[in-house]
Amino acid sequence: MATLYTCNQRDRAAAVHPCGKAAKALRDAGHAFEIETVGGYKALGFTRRGKRDRIRELTGQEDVPVFVDDDGGVVHGTKTIVAWAKAHPAA
């Protein structure tokens, strides 16, 4: 199953929070996915140490949201995920 990696906000506050916006766009496009949260906070970089290794492995950076589709394709960043979801509606 596809996975959306998010911060601890998960898919809350879809109108304002980057992770929520990505989740909403994917759902609106009909995608099924599980949410996996990663620890740490952007404003407190030291809180990320060792908690975002998977994100770094997938994207070369530590920011979320990151979406991994059913085929293993990786899309990261809110705007990119939203655009991808619009361009790739679920069948």
HELIX and SHEET records of a PDB file:
HELIX    1   1 PRO A   18  ASP A   28  1                                  11    
HELIX    2   2 GLY A   45  ARG A   48  5                                   4    
HELIX    3   3 ASP A   53  THR A   59  1                                   7    
HELIX    4   4 THR A   78  ALA A   87  1                                  10    
SHEET    1   A 4 PHE A  33  THR A  37  0                                        
SHEET    2   A 4 ALA A   2  THR A   6  1                                        
SHEET    3   A 4 VAL A  66  VAL A  68 -1                                        
SHEET    4   A 4 VAL A  74  HIS A  76 -1                                        
END                                                                             
